[in-house]
Amino acid sequence: MGKAIQPMRVLRDFVAQRGSQAAAAKAIGISPPLLSGILAGKRGFSDRVLKALGLRRTRTITDRYDEAR
């Protein structure tokens, strides 16, 4: 099982490494307004953005019965 990652932190680091949101958006292949929306928490992470960050979407299923005991 992989380690839990916080995509927003990875995205902010990605933007910082590229020097600007515009440069980061171009590297990802999305528009600067879309990237701004993701950073503001108004838009979700698309598979394209996750892939550019070296991440992938997974689902975790937990046993909710453990919480009730």
Residue, then its C-alpha position, 0 to 999 in steps of 0.5 A: m500500500g502506498k503512502a498518502i500524498q497531499p496533491m495540493r502540496v505537490l501542486r504548489d511545489f510544482v508551481a514554485q519549481r516552474g516560477s509562475q502559475a502560467a509556466a506551470a499551467k503550460a507544463i501541465g497542458i491546462s489554462p492558467p485560470l483552471l490552474s488558479g481554480i484548482l489552487a483556490g480549491k474551487r476546481g478538482f484535480s483532473d487525471r491530467v493534472l495528477k499525471a503531470l504531478g506524477l500522481r494517480r487517483t486511487r480509492t480507499i475502502t475502510d471497514r466502517y464497522d471498526e469505527a462503531r466498536 
